[in-house]
Amino acid sequence: MPKNPELRKVWEQRIADYRKSGQTQVNWCKENQWSIHQFKYWLRKIENPINNQGKSTKWASVTLEDHSQTVENSLRIEISGISI
């Protein structure tokens, strides 16, 4: 649930008004004295509610191998079993 549902409703109405206007985002924001950055923030937030929910972190496992015979200050890149 949004932290401030009233503010969300206000922005939903503003975005509906913008869509009805037929204007570009920049022109509509200038005419209504809204920040384009704030407008785009709310547009994203309202159009993509799933992307704005808490995201879980996914971890990748890493396996370290002992390369004690490597030369100091060297770089080794291995991709799909190919080493450079």
C-alpha positions, 0 to 999 in steps of 0.5 A: 500500500502506498505511504500516502494514498491521497497523494497517489490519487491526486497524481493519478488524476493529474496524469489522467488530465495530462492524457486527456490534454493531448499535450507533450509531457513537457508542455503540460507540466509547464502549463500546470507548473509541475516539475517534469521530473516529479511528473515522470516519477509519478507516471512510472510509479503509477504505470509500473506498480509491480516494479515499485514494490519491495525487490528481493535481492538475488545472490549468485554463488562464486567459487574461488580456485587456488591459483598460487602460481599466478604472476603478480600484477597479472589478469586472468579472465575465464569464460566458459572454460576459456582462459585469457 
